Amino acid sequence: EQTPQQKYAPDLIKDPAIRAVSRHFLTFTIVSLAIPPLVGGLVTMSWWGAATAFFWGSLVRVALLHHVTWSINSICHAV
């Protein structure tokens, strides 16, 4: 059973900016993961530069962001 959005978040459903972000979330995700290796490959002119940029600029960046977010959430619930 899905939570009724109209009941709990009517203001978010009516906001066109929030709807646009929600509608294009997959595109934003793919672009944000693709830009670092593209730039890294073009700057170094090598596949190794693209792979390194993908690791640090895409994977590590997302993992670090998630860990910081979850840590803050855990700390705030513990205090």
N, C-alpha and C positions, 0 to 999 in steps of 0.2 A: 504494500500500500504506500503510495506516494503522498508526502506532506502537501497539503493544499497551499500553493504559493500565494494565491490571491488573499488567503486569510492571514498569513504570517508576514508577507513582504509585499504589500500592495504598492508601496512607494517605489520599491526597486523595479517592479514589473512595469511601472509607468515611466521610469527614467530612460530616455532614449540612449544615453551614453552607456549605461549599465547593460542595456539590451544589446548594443553594438559590440561591447567587449565580450559578452557571453556568446554571441553569435559567431564571432571571429576568433574565439579562444584557441582553436587548433592552429589556425594560421599564425597567430602571434607566437605560439609555442614553437612551431617549426622554424619560423624566421629567427627567433632568438637563439635556437640551437644551431642554425646554419650559418649565421653571420660570423662568429668567431673563427671557425675553420676556413671560411672563405677569405677573411682578412689575413689570417695566419699563412695560408697557402700563397696568397698574392704577395705578401710582404717578403716571405722567405723564398718564394718561387720553388717550393718543394712540397711533396706529399707529407714528409715528416713534420714540416711546419704546420700543415693543416691538421694532422693528427694530434700534435701537441696542443694546438689552439683548441681543438674540439674537446680534448681531455680537460684542460684547465679552464677554458672560457665557457664551456657548456656543461660538462658533467660535474666537475668540482664546484662550479658556481651554483648550480641548482642544489646539489647535495648540501653545501654549506648554508645556503638560504633556508632549506628545510630544517636542518639541525638547529640553527639559531632560532627560527620561529617556534619549533617544538620545545626547545629549551626554555625560552621566555614563557611559553604557555605553562610548562610544568612548574617553573619557579613561581610564577604568579599564583598558581593554584595551591602551592605548598605553603605560601606565606600567609 
